[in-house]
């Protein structure tokens, strides 16, 4: 399975602009720029898309792992926060923190946390990132 996305950039770093598109068409010419990445401009940026990918991937992985344990979640809500830091090598994604709220009928919270940690480690986007991945989970039965 392969998925594609493309980006076009025009101009210099600070005064230029770009557009990101996905093969599915969900993003089509979506604007990004220096200000959307390093300031608070309107548009998206690569780190925001990584955060969305990590949140979505983890939520699905957690549901899959719960299913293996015979549990079906009523809901899983995940927010991923990506940290971009400048170090000696330049800008690097150094952390992805997952805030998870899950409602899982009949769950033992200790077991659910074990399952959440397995999902965090096994999610394909977690394995892709060479960053510290942390998580805070609020689990309801």
N, C-alpha and C positions, 0 to 999 in steps of 0.2 A: 504494500500500500504506500502510495506517495501522495503528498499534498503540496500544492504550490501557492506561493504568494509572490508578488513582485513589487518593487519600489522604483520610482523615478525621482531623481534629484536634479534641480536646476539652480545654478548659481553657487555663490560662496557659502561657507558654513553658517554665518550669522545672518546674512541677508537673503539666502536662498530659500527654496521651498521644495517640498516633495509631496508625492502622492503614493499611497499604498493600496494595492488591490489584491484580492484573493481569487483563486480559481473558481470558487463557489459563487462569487459575485456578492457575497455579504458585505465585503468592503470593496468599493469601486471608486478609485480615485480619491480615497480618504486622505485629507490634508494632514501633513505633519511638517514641522519646522524646528528651528533652533528654539524658538519661544515655547513650542508645545512640549519640547523635551526637557529644557533646562529652566524654564520659567513657568508661567501659568497661561500660556496662549491657548486659543481655542483650536482643538484638533487632537489627534492621538499622538502616540510615540511608541517606539519599540518596546520600552519597558512596561508600558500599560498593556500592550498586547501579550507580553510574556506573563504578566499578572493574570490576565483573563484566561490564558491557556492553562496556567498552573491551577487556578481555582476550578476551572471546568474539569480538568484531568483528575485532580484529587477527588472531587465530588463523585465522579463516576467510579474511580478506583475504590473509594470507601464503600459505595453501594455494592460493588462487585464482591469485595471482601466480606461485607455483612451477609450477602447472599450465600457465600460459601459456609458461613456459620449458621445458616438457617434463619437469618433475620432480614426483615424488609423495612427499610427506613420509611417513615412517613414524609420526612423532608431532611435535606442536607443543604445548608447554606454556607458557602465558603467565600471569604474575601482573602485574596492574596495581596500582600504589600511587598513590592520589589524595592530593594535599596540599591541605589547606584552611587558608588563612592569613587573618588579620584585617589589613586595610589601611585606608586612609582612607575607602574606599567601603564598608567593612564586610567581612563574610566572603566570600571568593572562592576558588573552586577555581583554584589557581595552577599546578598541575603534575599530569601523569599520567606516571608512569615505568613502562615495560614491561620486565619481566625475561622473556626468552624463552629456552627451551631447545628445540632442534629436532633431530631425527634425520632426515636427508635422504640416503638412499643415493645415492652417486655424485656428491655435490655438490662444487663448487669453493667454498670458504668465502668468498672475496672476492665471487663472483657471488651467493651466498646472502645475504650481508650487504646487497648492493645491492638485492636483491629484498625483503628484510625492511624496508629503509628506504622503499622504494616502497609497501609494504603499510602501513607506519606512517603515511605521508603520505596515502594514499588511503582508508584505512578510514573509513567514514561517521561513526563516533563520534569519531575523531581530528579530522575536519573540523568536527564540532559543537562541540568544546571550544575555548574561547578561552584556552588555557593552554599552558604550555611542555610539550611532549611529548618525553620522552627514552626511550632504549632501551639495554639491554645484552643482547646476543645471544650465546649459546653454541651453536655449530652443529657437528654431527657428521655425518660422511659415512657 
